[in-house]
Amino acid sequence: MKGHFLVSSAGLAVLLAHTPAFAQATASDGGTATANTTGATASDETNQGVVDIIVTAERRSSTTQRTPATIEVLGGQDLRERGVATIDDALSRVSGVFVQANNKGANINIRGVGTSLDSAAGDPGVNTNIDGVYIRQASAVVGGLYDVDRIEALKGPQGTLYGRNATGGVVNILSADPSSHFGYRGQIALGDYSLFRTDAAINLPLSETFAMRAAFGSESHDGYYDTGQDDAKRFGGRLKLLWTPSETVRILVGGSYAHDGGVGPGSIAASEPEGSRHADDGGIRGRLNQKFVTAFSNVQVDMGPVVVTFIPTFSNYTYDSFGKAYGFVSQQRVRERQFTSELRLSSLPASPVQWVAGLYYYNTDLSNLAVLTNQGIVNDQPNLKTNSYAAFADATFPIGDKLKLIGGIRYTKDHKTQDDTLVSSPGGSSGPFSGVLNSDAVNFRSGVQYQLAPSALLYATYSTGYKSGGFTPDEPGFNTFKPERLRAIEAGIKTRLFENKFQLNLSGFYYSYDNYQVSSLGFAHYGGLSALVFNSQGKTEVYGLELQMSYRPTRDDKFDLTLSPLHSRFGRFIIPATTIPGPGGPIVLAPEIDVSGKEVPSAPSLSGTASYEHNWRLGGGRLAARADTFFSTSYWSEFSHAAFSRRPGYTKTDLSLTFFGANDAWSVGAFVKNVENSWIVTLKANTPTGGDFALQPPRTFGVTLSIRQ
């Protein structure tokens, strides 16, 4: 915890040295946007066109149109109106993003980059943050989405500002902060599969300088498989306290608790006919007990020439499950404690040179026990520890009135250890054993942006990224994998036309990966099955385009379209055969696999979204009708291209119809999700019987009732 002490001490020393107030123009990473984050509301009296969305993607407040990166923003109010309450449901509507199911929840892939395992075997390739704080596993978002202000999806590597494990991109989940005005809101949703969902919050200004916000969310529904698996019994609560003792000091503290229970995850045999929801639970009633607790703070002090931000956070994640899924009867137990601390110095919002610099510390203590009871296999990793340190700086320099230069650098050092790891199977065992892994990386980005016109931005960036290596449950000599490293080029244009009624953003990108990591359940050298990670030998390439279009012809009409054409190929990538000693020579447990030149999984050649919303004015209220469609061409659901892995293209359409009372103070609505009842495979797990699928939910429908002030 030496790194914890150093960063925390530095942060406290700087902050205690100066205690005046907080400049109102400064926004926190985890704060509520200072502009409408869901676009122009239908209650506006005039057509404002496409309204600016304020984001904190670059660790400072900016609009999406002024940020030289590809970003999609999902507004919290829009998500609630459409009946979206989980991170996988929300991101499954974003082009270029693929959300894979796992035992604990979801893995996020952006442009074919991410991970497919939920275990200790490897970190994710997409950096997930809740209120500005990195969470190692997106599956830790167990309480669902409630009182969400917005979700920012940054596509492409973000190694300079977000550091480790952001080679695919970043997902920022930002909940609403306390404010100085009394207010409340609540929503109840009822639907098929016995759906019952709540989402509520109250904001209390306790004095001129002190405010509190309390939020709660829950969801329960029956299982989407005929065994009762893939159900939901989750709830969460969050409390935030905001103190602004003066105009230059802003202190936010809070905590949250989330729980997920029920029968737990399930899967369906790959040989089942399309449309089937018949799972095999082995006659076992599964059980799930998943909890996530956090305590956090965000302290900001405006010291005149610089703004100082200090963000320490602690979280504790526990996971216990038992049941049959993916062909195995398994028991899993996970305990993970995480501490992060970040100290940042940044320029004032009005400064000609926009810059941010800081120190970062990450510590996690993880234990992972996985038992395949019907195979007699035990993977026990009771002591996996990570300490990561980083220093970073990023700046944008104006050269004249229109041209700006972009530069950033980050140094990261990772120290990982394992102790008392034990793996066993009926064919043999190994351990306990220990190990140490040290790695470091210098990542940077450089680029230019040019304001072609007041509403047209050209940009080009070159950046590098780093995803840490780690341990897998196997014998020494076979139980480590290398860090993944990336070089990326992106260029684009962001425009507004026709009095802001039409917005068109277009970008192109090229990624080149060394030691590209893939993960899979497979035979290990001790003779049993483990969650393994493999590195490519050649360069993996991913390139494509991104088109985002928004059109607001009137105040009552909204049309949005995104397209993400993508090309991906592994370079040289040969996974050697797995063998164990036998009386007559080596016994081959798993043959050599050559995926050189093959397409990366979860990377369809084209995906996109299209949505349209229209409002009818009815007296003092309005009736809003909305249709959203996600479409994808065919894709591979796992990296080795084994049987049943190629999945056909699909469309998925969601409809909603909502009536809003005067000033949107209340609403009643109805929604249908996955109108086509598409059979969408998010993950294919290779098993001795040919494989099992994890599926997105079938067609569902429901009604909502909301109030707010």
PyMOL commands that set and color helices and strands:
alter all, ss='L'
color gray80, all
select helices_A, chain A and resi 2-16+64-66+76-81+87-91+138-140+159-162+662-664
alter helices_A, ss='H'
color red, helices_A
select strands_A, chain A and resi 54-55+62-63+70-75+97-101+106-110+126-130+133-135+148-155+169-175+183-191+195-205+210-221+232-246+249-261+268-269+287-302+307-325+328-346+354-372+377-399+403-425+428-453+456-467+470-471+480-481+484-497+502-514+517-523+529-535+540-554+557-569+574-575+578-580+587-590+593-594+606-618+621-632+635-636+646-647+650-660+666-673+681-685+692-695+700-708
alter strands_A, ss='S'
color yellow, strands_A
deselect
rebuild
show_as cartoon
